[in-house]
Amino acid sequence: MSGLSRAEVNLSQEVSQPSPATSMLRFAVCAVVVFAAAGYASSFTPGPWYRTLQSPVGTPPNWIFPPVWSVLYALLAISFWWFWEQADAKPPTSKQIFRLGAAVFVAQLVANALWSQLFFGWHWIGLALINIGFLWLSILAMLLIFRRNSPLAANLLLPYLAWVGYATYLNAGFVYLNRE
C-alpha cells in the first residue's frame, strides 16, 4: 500500500474533481441565481419618495449603486461557484460544510432581495434596517463557513461584507434622520 493507511486510501478515493462540463454548469447556475435575485432587487428604485428623505452624511449619488452592485453580485456568484467546486475536491466533511454554506448563501440572497422591497417598495426603512443587519450577519457567517473549504471563496466576499456594512450605516442614518 506504499506507506498509506487504509483510511488514507479510502479517503483519497472519495475525493474527486468535477468534470469541466459540471464546473461550467455550476458556474451558469450560480450566475443565473445571483443575477435573478439582483434583477428582482433592482426592480425597486428610489423614486420621488426617496428624494423627500433626509440623507445621512456620506450618502453617495444614486448612479454609484448599479455598478457597485453589479461587481458585488459577480463576486458573489464566483465565490459560491468556487466554494461549490472546492466541496468536491476535499474530504467528505466538506459536503456537510457545503450544505451549511449553501443554506446561508440562499438566506442572504433572500435577505438581500427583500431589503430593496422593504426600503424602496414599502418604505419600511426601520424594518429594512433590521433586515440589513441580518443580511450583514449572514454574509459574515457565509464568509466564515466558506473559509473552511476555500479561503479564496471567502476573500471574494470581503467587498460585499464591507459594502453592506456601509449600506447598514446609511440605512440607520435614514431611520435616525427621518424618524417621526
C-alpha positions as CSV (number, residue, x, y, z in Angstrom):
1,M,0.0,0.0,0.0
2,S,3.0,2.3,-0.4
3,G,3.0,3.6,3.2
4,L,-0.6,4.8,3.2
5,S,-3.1,3.6,5.8
6,R,-6.4,2.0,4.7
7,A,-8.2,5.2,5.9
8,E,-6.0,7.4,3.8
9,V,-6.6,5.2,0.7
10,N,-10.3,5.2,1.3
11,L,-10.3,9.0,1.8
12,S,-8.4,9.6,-1.4
13,Q,-10.9,7.5,-3.3
14,E,-13.8,9.7,-2.1
15,V,-12.2,13.0,-3.2
16,S,-12.8,14.0,-6.8
17,Q,-12.8,17.0,-9.0
18,P,-15.9,17.8,-11.0
19,S,-15.7,17.5,-14.8
20,P,-15.2,20.7,-16.8
21,A,-18.8,20.4,-18.1
22,T,-20.1,20.1,-14.5
23,S,-18.0,23.0,-13.4
24,M,-19.3,25.2,-16.3
25,L,-22.9,24.2,-15.5
26,R,-22.4,25.0,-11.8
27,F,-21.0,28.4,-12.8
28,A,-24.0,29.1,-15.0
29,V,-26.4,28.1,-12.2
30,C,-24.6,30.4,-9.7
31,A,-24.6,33.3,-12.1
32,V,-28.3,32.9,-13.1
33,V,-29.5,32.5,-9.4
34,V,-27.4,35.5,-8.2
35,F,-28.4,37.8,-11.1
36,A,-32.1,36.8,-10.9
37,A,-32.1,38.0,-7.3
38,A,-30.2,41.1,-8.4
39,G,-32.8,41.7,-11.1
40,Y,-35.6,41.4,-8.5
41,A,-33.9,43.7,-6.1
42,S,-33.2,46.3,-8.8
43,S,-36.9,46.5,-9.7
44,F,-37.4,48.7,-6.7
45,T,-35.9,52.1,-7.4
46,P,-35.6,55.2,-5.2
47,G,-38.3,57.3,-6.9
48,P,-39.8,60.5,-5.7
49,W,-40.4,59.3,-2.1
50,Y,-36.6,58.7,-1.6
51,R,-35.8,62.3,-2.6
52,T,-38.0,63.6,0.2
53,L,-35.9,61.9,2.9
54,Q,-33.0,63.5,4.7
55,S,-29.8,61.7,3.8
56,P,-27.0,60.7,6.2
57,V,-23.5,62.1,5.7
58,G,-21.7,60.1,3.2
59,T,-24.7,59.1,1.0
60,P,-23.3,58.6,-2.5
61,P,-25.1,59.7,-5.7
62,N,-27.6,57.2,-7.0
63,W,-25.6,56.4,-10.1
64,I,-22.9,54.7,-7.9
65,F,-25.2,51.9,-6.8
66,P,-25.8,49.9,-10.1
67,P,-22.1,49.5,-11.0
68,V,-21.1,48.7,-7.4
69,W,-23.8,46.1,-7.0
70,S,-23.0,44.6,-10.4
71,V,-19.4,43.9,-9.3
72,L,-20.6,42.6,-5.9
73,Y,-23.1,40.2,-7.4
74,A,-20.5,39.0,-9.8
75,L,-18.1,38.4,-6.9
76,L,-20.9,36.6,-5.0
77,A,-21.6,34.3,-7.9
78,I,-17.9,33.5,-8.4
79,S,-17.4,33.0,-4.7
80,F,-20.3,30.5,-4.4
81,W,-19.2,28.7,-7.5
82,W,-15.7,28.3,-6.3
83,F,-16.9,27.2,-2.8
84,W,-19.1,24.5,-4.6
85,E,-16.1,23.4,-6.7
86,Q,-13.9,23.0,-3.6
87,A,-16.5,20.9,-1.8
88,D,-15.9,18.1,-4.4
89,A,-12.1,18.4,-4.1
90,K,-11.9,17.9,-0.4
91,P,-12.8,15.1,2.2
92,P,-16.5,14.1,2.8
93,T,-16.8,16.5,5.7
94,S,-16.7,19.3,3.0
95,K,-20.1,18.1,1.8
96,Q,-21.6,19.0,5.2
97,I,-19.8,22.3,5.2
98,F,-21.1,22.9,1.6
99,R,-24.7,22.2,2.6
100,L,-24.4,24.7,5.5
101,G,-22.8,27.3,3.3
102,A,-25.4,26.8,0.6
103,A,-28.2,27.3,3.1
104,V,-26.6,30.5,4.4
105,F,-26.0,31.6,0.8
106,V,-29.7,31.3,0.0
107,A,-30.7,33.0,3.2
108,Q,-28.5,36.0,2.5
109,L,-29.7,36.2,-1.1
110,V,-33.3,36.3,0.0
111,A,-32.5,39.0,2.7
112,N,-30.6,41.0,0.0
113,A,-33.6,40.9,-2.4
114,L,-36.1,41.6,0.4
115,W,-34.2,44.7,1.5
116,S,-35.0,46.7,-1.6
117,Q,-38.7,45.8,-1.3
118,L,-38.8,46.9,2.3
119,F,-36.9,50.1,1.8
120,F,-37.9,51.3,-1.6
121,G,-41.1,49.3,-2.3
122,W,-42.9,49.6,1.0
123,H,-40.9,52.5,2.6
124,W,-40.4,50.5,5.8
125,I,-37.0,51.8,6.5
126,G,-37.0,50.6,10.1
127,L,-37.8,47.0,9.1
128,A,-35.2,47.4,6.3
129,L,-32.6,48.2,8.9
130,I,-33.4,45.0,10.8
131,N,-33.2,43.1,7.6
132,I,-29.9,44.6,6.5
133,G,-28.5,43.8,9.9
134,F,-29.5,40.1,9.4
135,L,-28.0,40.4,5.9
136,W,-24.6,41.6,7.2
137,L,-24.5,38.8,9.8
138,S,-25.4,36.2,7.2
139,I,-22.7,37.4,4.9
140,L,-20.2,37.2,7.8
141,A,-21.4,33.7,8.6
142,M,-21.1,32.7,4.9
143,L,-17.6,34.1,4.8
144,L,-16.6,32.1,7.9
145,I,-18.2,28.9,6.5
146,F,-16.7,29.3,3.0
147,R,-13.2,29.9,4.6
148,R,-13.3,26.3,5.8
149,N,-13.4,24.9,2.3
150,S,-11.9,27.8,0.3
151,P,-10.1,30.9,1.6
152,L,-10.3,32.3,-1.9
153,A,-14.1,32.0,-2.0
154,A,-14.3,33.6,1.5
155,N,-12.0,36.5,0.4
156,L,-14.2,37.3,-2.6
157,L,-17.0,38.1,-0.1
158,L,-15.0,40.8,1.7
159,P,-16.0,43.7,-0.6
160,Y,-19.7,42.5,-0.3
161,L,-19.4,42.5,3.5
162,A,-17.8,45.9,3.6
163,W,-20.4,47.4,1.2
164,V,-23.3,46.0,3.2
165,G,-21.7,47.4,6.3
166,Y,-21.7,50.8,4.7
167,A,-25.3,50.3,3.5
168,T,-26.3,49.4,7.0
169,Y,-24.8,52.7,8.2
170,L,-26.8,54.6,5.5
171,N,-30.0,52.7,6.4
172,A,-29.5,53.5,10.1
173,G,-28.9,57.2,9.2
174,F,-32.1,57.3,7.2
175,V,-34.0,55.8,10.1
176,Y,-32.5,58.3,12.5
177,L,-32.8,61.4,10.4
178,N,-36.4,60.6,9.2
179,R,-38.0,59.4,12.5
180,E,-41.4,60.9,13.2
